Amino acid sequence: MDETEFWELIDTARRGAEGDPEDQADLLVERLCRLDPEAVLDFARHFEARYHRAFTWDLWGAAWVLLGGASDDAFDWFRCWLIGQGREVYEGAVHDPDALADLLDDFDEEVDGDGEDLGYAADEAYEQLTGTVAPELGLAPAPADPQGVPIDLEDDRALAERLPRLWERFGD
């Protein structure tokens, strides 16, 4: 599976779910179950690589602003949700997290920002296809700490300075 096929699966499931992350995960599992197990593992590698790439201080700050706070787990689920938004939003946000102010039409913290189930879609599909747990993906381990310049996530002023457009649109 190449990068284009990965993003097509993400986009097709997102459109079918009409923005609901849980429905998107269910649709993604259905679509992955139509593939062979090795293709599912390829999908998982693409997902995991993007998940790790989004482990940055600035994206954690963006999640904090959008969600009104973001624990370690909430930031993990936010990164899954971000991947689920598709290539344009994901790449734009990784390149410039403040661009989420322009990339998101709206944001409802009751529905948006939590893509935990998306993070398990490939594992679930692989298990349905093979009856076994997915093997290790052979990727480098996740970074221990977020990449980039640390930020005090509880400092509204620091967040507003680092992410001015996002703060203006979604901050307190």
C-alpha positions in Angstrom: 0.0 0.0 0.0 1.4 3.4 -1.0 0.7 6.8 0.6 -2.0 7.6 -1.9 -3.9 4.4 -1.1 -3.5 5.1 2.7 -5.1 8.6 2.4 -7.9 7.3 0.1 -8.9 4.8 2.7 -8.9 7.6 5.4 -10.8 10.0 3.2 -13.4 7.4 2.1 -14.2 6.4 5.6 -14.3 10.0 6.8 -16.8 11.0 4.1 -18.9 7.9 4.8 -19.0 8.7 8.5 -20.0 12.4 7.9 -17.5 13.6 10.5 -18.2 11.1 13.3 -14.8 9.6 14.4 -16.3 6.5 15.8 -18.3 5.8 12.7 -15.2 6.6 10.7 -13.2 4.0 12.6 -16.0 1.3 12.0 -16.0 2.1 8.3 -12.2 2.0 8.1 -12.2 -1.5 9.7 -14.8 -2.7 7.2 -12.7 -1.4 4.3 -9.5 -2.8 5.7 -11.1 -6.2 6.1 -11.5 -6.2 2.3 -7.7 -6.2 1.9 -5.1 -8.9 2.6 -3.4 -8.9 6.0 -0.1 -7.6 4.6 -1.9 -4.5 3.2 -3.5 -4.0 6.6 -0.1 -4.0 8.1 1.1 -1.5 5.5 -1.8 0.7 6.4 -0.8 0.4 10.1 2.8 1.4 9.3 1.5 4.5 7.4 -0.8 5.4 10.3 1.9 4.8 13.0 4.5 6.9 11.2 2.1 9.8 10.9 1.1 9.4 14.5 4.7 9.7 15.6 5.4 12.6 13.3 2.5 14.6 14.9 4.1 14.2 18.4 5.2 17.8 18.6 4.8 20.5 21.3 3.0 22.9 18.9 0.4 20.3 18.0 -0.1 19.5 21.6 -0.6 23.2 22.1 -3.2 23.2 19.3 -5.0 20.2 20.9 -4.9 22.1 24.2 -6.5 25.2 22.7 -9.1 23.2 20.7 -10.1 20.8 23.5 -9.8 23.3 26.4 -6.9 21.1 27.8 -5.3 17.9 26.7 -3.8 15.2 28.9 -1.3 12.7 27.5 -4.1 10.4 26.4 -6.2 13.1 25.0 -3.3 14.3 22.9 -2.7 10.7 21.7 -6.4 10.5 20.6 -6.2 14.0 19.0 -3.3 12.8 16.8 -5.4 9.9 15.7 -8.3 12.2 15.0 -5.9 14.6 13.1 -4.8 11.8 10.8 -8.5 11.0 10.3 -9.1 14.5 9.0 -7.2 13.6 5.8 -4.0 14.5 4.1 -4.6 18.2 3.6 -5.5 18.9 7.2 -2.9 16.6 8.6 0.0 17.9 6.5 -1.1 21.5 7.0 -1.2 21.0 10.8 2.1 19.2 11.0 3.8 21.9 9.0 2.1 24.7 10.9 -0.2 23.8 13.8 -1.6 27.4 13.9 -3.0 26.7 10.4 -5.7 24.6 12.0 -7.5 27.9 12.5 -7.9 28.0 8.7 -8.0 24.3 8.0 -11.0 23.4 10.2 -14.4 24.6 9.2 -15.6 24.2 12.8 -14.7 22.2 15.8 -17.0 20.7 18.4 -15.0 19.4 21.3 -17.9 17.0 22.1 -17.4 15.2 18.8 -14.1 16.3 17.3 -10.6 15.8 18.5 -10.9 12.2 19.8 -10.0 9.6 17.3 -9.0 6.9 19.7 -10.9 4.2 17.8 -9.1 5.2 14.5 -5.8 4.3 16.2 -7.0 0.7 16.7 -8.7 0.2 13.3 -5.8 -1.6 11.6 -5.2 -3.9 14.6 -8.9 -4.8 14.7 -9.0 -5.5 11.0 -5.9 -7.6 11.1 -7.3 -9.7 14.0 -10.6 -10.2 12.1 -8.8 -11.3 9.0 -6.3 -13.6 10.7 -7.6 -14.5 14.1 -4.3 -13.3 15.6 -2.8 -10.2 17.0 -0.9 -8.0 14.6 2.8 -8.4 14.8 5.3 -5.6 15.5 5.4 -3.2 12.6 9.2 -2.9 12.4 9.1 0.9 12.9 11.5 3.0 15.0 10.2 3.5 18.5 8.1 6.5 19.3 10.0 9.5 20.5 10.1 9.8 24.3 9.2 13.5 24.3 7.4 15.8 21.9 9.5 17.3 19.2 10.1 21.0 19.0 10.4 23.8 21.6 8.5 22.9 24.8 5.6 25.1 25.8 3.8 25.5 29.1 0.4 24.2 28.1 -1.3 25.8 31.1 0.0 29.3 30.2 -2.8 30.9 28.1 -0.4 33.8 27.1 2.2 31.4 25.8 -0.4 29.5 23.8 -1.8 32.7 22.4 1.7 33.8 21.4 2.7 30.4 19.8 -0.7 29.8 18.1 -2.2 33.3 17.5 -4.7 32.4 14.8 -5.9 29.3 16.6 -6.1 31.1 19.9 -8.1 34.0 18.4 -10.6 31.6 16.8 -10.9 28.8 19.5 -9.1 30.0 22.6 -10.8 31.1 25.8 
